[in-house]
């Protein structure tokens, strides 16, 4: 049975009954029937639903933000930003979907031909706990605008947020059954994927879960979009603005309590400026306030679950035993809840756990490099390829280095972040397919060629 735990206290918030097989069957059948009608609606009508969803999010922003913070632990200010970003995605597709899905004509003397974009059907969305609203809406906004239906299997520890998503949808007047939540055990997901009423799968989660989902979906020959883990490099070259890079590093690593796929995790710094960068990075981390996520003064909340903290601290201990140097943090606080302090490890080498494994929490690994060549080589020395940041004053060199970094996105002199206007996704074990932008809305569609011969 799904259980919601307040990570700030360790106390149980609520339990949620699992749906029975009959419950799930009804929801899938309703989704198929609703989607058959929904696909016939003009795109402009679908987009009006997105606008209403955005309006509902705005209307109850504070309540939703507090629910996110209480259930998964991020500071309430960041939770408000998550709600706002969800609104942004909904309004972006409400304004742009008709253009993204428009018929693309190709004229010739013999025929009028072109490409149409038609929905695939009902998409199963398997979503994580770290951004319980944003992860869903960045999938749902383009999927619904394209004419698809959606069934959500959310992470069990944010079941309360999942219920709020259903409430928002109802309040916005969405068609009955087109979107619904199913609460099932992880072992039941394979059956959902195999069900003939599911046309495709979207997953945001770990690489390990992604491999399992991909195997099941591939066996059923169903389209998938997988946004998986990351171990993003943050490269700082000697000619960079070190102060700006260090300030950005604090946000890049510690936003969302360090629990984001696109948090910077490995900081590759040229040796000539490494002491300066580390000093400023540590000073910035010291200014962060660990505490109750509902307290406006808090800038670092607890990790979402006790087991996540255990795993993170084990990675720190093993890395320190292998030679990493703790500059700040590195100890489990003696207090209720699943807290872990902002931690910066220096002198990290490429064989230590905090370099080779994904660290999902507020731990930064600093590796000192000789030059840009070594930085790029180490940036690519990972099984992941989601995002990367590069800090340098030489923009011409930056353009050349960007082409050599293995990642779905590279940000020069800035913090990696998702943006509704830009495609988002990774390579290697960070997954495949893209969300967001004009590319994201075309993932769950049939790209159909139409050829109409001219009559005499």
Helices and strands as residue ranges (DSSP letters): E 2-6, E 11-16, H 21-38, H 43-59, H 61-72, H 76-100, E 104-107, E 111-119, E 122-127, H 134-145, E 149-154, G 156-158, H 159-171, E 179-181, G 186-188, H 189-194, E 200-204, H 207-219, E 223-227, E 232-236, H 242-254, G 255-258, E 264-270, H 271-286, H 306-321, E 325-328, E 343-346, H 353-356, E 363-369, H 372-379, E 387-391, H 395-402, E 409-412, G 428-430, E 431-432, H 437-441, E 445-453
